[in-house]
Amino acid sequence: MSVVAFKDKSRVLAEQYGWPLTSAKGYVDGEVFRKRRKEPPVHAIVGIDDYSMGFRAGYFDRRLQNPDRARRQQGDDDQ
């Protein structure tokens, strides 16, 4: 990815990977907390909303999977 302004990074990630914008914002915030070695807020670690899932993916350095794709894969596994 080319150099992107910090404020635009979440928008670019959302468009590039098909993530909801709130998930992408959480991902960027999680990366910032990890890189600055800051303790994450409790609500971001235990929350089940899109922002929290994105935050954990960024904080723990994991790729956030497209939620629609994850649901389809889970449905395929159930059959």
Protein Blocks (a to p, Z undefined) as FASTA:
>chain_A
ZZddfklmmmmmmmmnopafklmmmmmmmmmmmmnopacdfklmmpcbfklmmmmmmmno
pacddfklmmmmmmmmmZZ
